[in-house]
Amino acid sequence: MSSSLWAFIARRIAIAPITLFAVLLITFALTQVAPGDPVRIISGQRTPDPERAELIREEFGLNGSFVERFGDYVVGFVQGDLGLSYFNRSPQRSVQELLGDRIWVSAQIGIIALFLIYLIGIPLGVYAAMNRGRWKDPALISGLMLLTAPPGLVIQPVLTWFLVLKADSFFGIFGFDVPSVWTPGDPASFIIPVTVLVVPSLAGMARFVRVSVLTVADEDYVRTAHAKGLAPRAVVYRHVLRNALLPLSTVMGLSVVGVVSGSIIVETLYGIPGVGAFIFQSITQRDFNVLLGFTMLVATLLITANLIVDIAYVFIDPRIRYTRRSA
């Protein structure tokens, strides 16, 4: 491998912790200026006893300047300590423990949703691109955009009403019913939350794939393949898709963000004991340590994923290294 390639990889690795530190600094600063005194929030009293207030400040590290508190949090974060929750105190539990108890449920829903977004969105985008100039292309994209318009607050109740009350006989043919609330251990419980997360994301995925396919379809080597007499489908699957789907790795982070943000509403409405519902509860309670810890976990996940994608992309598409070399 060339020295320029190693330099590119080194730059990406060096940028990752700097980006994470910037996210941590901004997020920590926002929690410090957010309305609400942590001592009053934790004690549940408008004017807590001075001695109790001092004990709370000592326990949660609220004494000291902003720089001191930020430094303590950075040290704890590096060691895997995200602090203590303001409200989950019987017994006192750390933020990482509280998130760890709920993350598997959310991860199952999120992984299934992401898989279906790609599984369904990619073929739809390819189909729309192959029908450019025909009525099928705008009809498909417009239909998907209409599905994106309603918010999750509307989609979920309507979907629950339809699947539970109107389509119960259909699912009964297959020997199961769709529950109206989350039921642990019941695979049918995944149908509603996964559908609510997948449907709004299909339009964006299909449009991205469509544009990518059309861009590659205008390349000279694709025109040469057509000139050789290859069937249109053969050209698409042998030459176009191989290069058109490479940029999908760059939008993976956006897909993850969409699923994570959507899960907050989905889990809260459907009664799922996952991270999303817990974060919504923490927002209403102003549990800043939980919100800060969750933000940093998501930021770490996204930055790490983007770093892996950037490095892998260089090996998958050799043209990237030439671009960097000439820059």
N, C-alpha and C positions, 0 to 999 in steps of 0.2 A: 504494500500500500504506500502511496505517496505521502510526503511530509505534509502537503496541504490538506490531505484527508485527516491525518492525525490532528492537525491544528484545528480543523473544523470540529472534530469530536471533543477536543480539549476545551474549545470555546463554549460548546453547548453544555458540557459538564460544569464549567466554571459559572455559567450564567444561572444554572438551576438553583444553587443555594442562595445566590444574591436575590433572585426573584422571590424565593420563599421568605427570606429575611424581610424584604420590602412588604410583602403581604402581611407578615406577622406584625411589623411596626405599625402599618396603617390600621389593621384590625384592632390591635391592642389600644391604639390611640382613640379609636372610635368608642371602644367600651369605656374608656376613662372619661370621655366627655358626654356620654349618653345620659339622658335625664334619669334621676333616681339615685339616692344615696345607698350604696351597697349595705351599709350598716343598718339602715332602716328596713331595707328589703329583707335582710336575713333575720333581723329581730322581729319583724312584723309590727313594730311600734313606730309611731310618728316621732316620739322623743324617747329613745331608749335610755336606760340607766347608764351613766357615764362609765361605771366599772364594766358593765356588760359590753358596752360599745368598744371599750379598749380591748377586751378579750376577743371580741369578734375581729377587730382589726389585726390583732396579733395572729389569730388562727388562720385568717385568709390572706395574710401578707399585704394588708392595705395601708400599713404605715410606710413612711419613707417617700422620697420624691418619685416623680414619674420615671426617671432614669433608673433608679434603684429597683422599682417594681418591675420595670420592663426587663432589666438584667436578670432578676430572679426568675422571671417567666421563661426567658430564653434558655437559661441553664436547665430549668425543669423540663422544658420542651425537648431539648437535646437528649435528656435522660429518659424521656418517655412519660414525664409527669405533666398532665394537663391541668392540674389544680383540683380544687374541691368544688362540688356543687353547692349553691346557696341553699337549696331546699331539701335535697335528698340526704338527710342527716340522721336517719334512724334505721340502721347505723350510718355513721358518716362514711361516704363512699366517694372515690375519686371520679373525675369526669371520664377518664379512659375506661374505668370499670362499667360505668353507666352506659356509655356508648357501645362497649363491647358486648353487653347483654342483648342489645337490640340490633346490632349491625348485621347479623346473619339473616334475620328475617328480611330486612331491607335489601340485602345483597342478592338474595334469591329472586325477589321481584325485579330488581334492577337488571340483573344479568339476563333473565328471561326477556324482559322488555327490550333491552339493547339487541339481543339476538334476533328478535322478531322485527325490529325496526330495520335492520340490515337485510334480513331474509326477505321481507316484503318490499321494502323501499327500493332496493337495487333493481329487481326485475321490473318494477313499475317505471323507474326512471329509464331503463333501457328500452322498454316498450314504447314510452313516450318519444324517445329520441328516434327510434326506428320508424315512427309514424309522423315525423316532422312534415308539416305542410298538409296534413290530413286533419279531419275533424277529431280523430281519436286523441291526438296530442293535447290540444287545449281543453277538450272535454275531461280528460283524465286529470290534468293538473288543476283545473278549476274545481273539479269535484273534491280533490284532496284538500285544496285550500278552504273549501267550505267546511270540511271536517275539522280543520284547524281552528276555525273562528270561535266556536263555543269554548268557554273556559272549563277547566276540570270541575268547578263547582256546579256546572250545569250538566256536563256529560255524565258524571258519576251517578247522580240520582236518576236521570233518565235511563241510563244503562241498567241500573239495579232494578228499576220498575219493569223494564222490558224483559230482562233475563229471568228475574225471579217470579214475576206474576204472569207474564204473557207467553214466554217461551219455555215454561217449565215442562210442558208435555213433550216438547222436542227433545230436551235433554234427558227426560225420563226414558226415552227410547234407548239411550246409551247407558242407562242404569245409574245416573247420578243427578243431583239437583244443585243449582247454583245458590249458595247461601247468601242471605241478605247482609250478613256481617261476617267478619273474619272468623274462621273456625280453624284453630291449630290442627295440623295433621290432615286436613282435607284439601287435596289438590285442586278441587273445584273453586276453592277460595281465591286462587290466583287469577281466575278468569277476569273478574271485574277490574281489580287494580291494574293488572298488566294491560288490559285493553285501553283503559283510560290513559296510561302512559304512552302506549304505542301510537294510537290514532293521531294525536296532534303532531307527532314527529314525522309521520310518513310523507307529508307534503314537502318538508324541507329536504329530506333524504332523496326523494324522487327527483326534485328539481336540481339538486346538486349533481346527481348521477346523470341526469339528462344533459346538463350543460357540459359536464366532463366528457360524455360520450360524443356529443356534437363537436366539441373542440378537437378531439382526437380524430374524428371522422374526416376532418378537413386536412389532415396531414398528407404529405406526398406519398408515403409508403402505403397508406390506405387506398389512395386513388390508383396506385400501381396494382394493388391487389384486385381492385374492381376491373382494371384494364385487362388483367390476365384471365378474366372470365369467371372468377370465383363467385359462388352464390352469395347474396347479401348477408344471409345468416352466418355463413362460414367466415366472411370478412369480419363481422361483428364479434363473433366468439373467438376467432383465432388472433385477430390483430387489434381490434378496437378495445375490447374489454380488458385485455391484459394491461394496457397502459391507462385506460380511463379510470380503473378502479384504484390505482395507486394513490391518488390524492384523497381517497376516503379516509386514510389513516389520519389526515390532518384535521378532520372534523369529528374525530372520535371524542375529543375533549368536550366539544359543544354538545354532543349527544349525551355524554355523562352528566354534564351540568343540567341539561333539560330533564333528565330522568330524576336526578337528585332533587331539584327544585319542585318538580311535579309530585314527588313522593310525599312531600310535606302535607299537601292538601289531600292526596289520595289516602294516605295512612290515617290521617285525622278523621276523615269522613267515614271510612270503612272500618274503623276500630282496630287497625293493625298495630300491634305493639312493636313498631320498628323505630328507626332513628328519626324518620320524618315526623311522626306524631310527637316524639319526645322533643324535637327541636321546636315544633309549634308550641308545645307546652312551655318550654324554656323561654320562648319569645314573650308569651303572655305574662310569665312570672319575672321577666327581666333577669334571668339567670345568666349573667354575662360570661361566667367561666365556661359554662356548657357551650354557649354560642361561639366563643372564641376557640375552644377546643375543636368543635365540629368544623369550623371554617378552616382551621389549620390542617385537619385531617384531609378534608376535600382538596385543599390547595396542594398538599403533599402528594396526594394521589394523582392529580391532574398534571403537576409539574413533572413527576416521575414518568407518567405515561407519555407525555409529550417528548421528554428526553429520549425515552426508548424508541419512540416512533421516528424522531429526527435522525437518530443514529442508524436505525434499521433502514430508513428510507434511502440513505446514502448507498448502502450495499445493494438494495433492491433496484434502485435507478441510478446507474453510473453517471448520468448526465448532471446530477447534483454536484459531484465533485469538480467537474469542469467549470460549472457556474461559479463555484467558490474560488477556483483557481484563478479565474479571470477577473474576479471582483477586486 
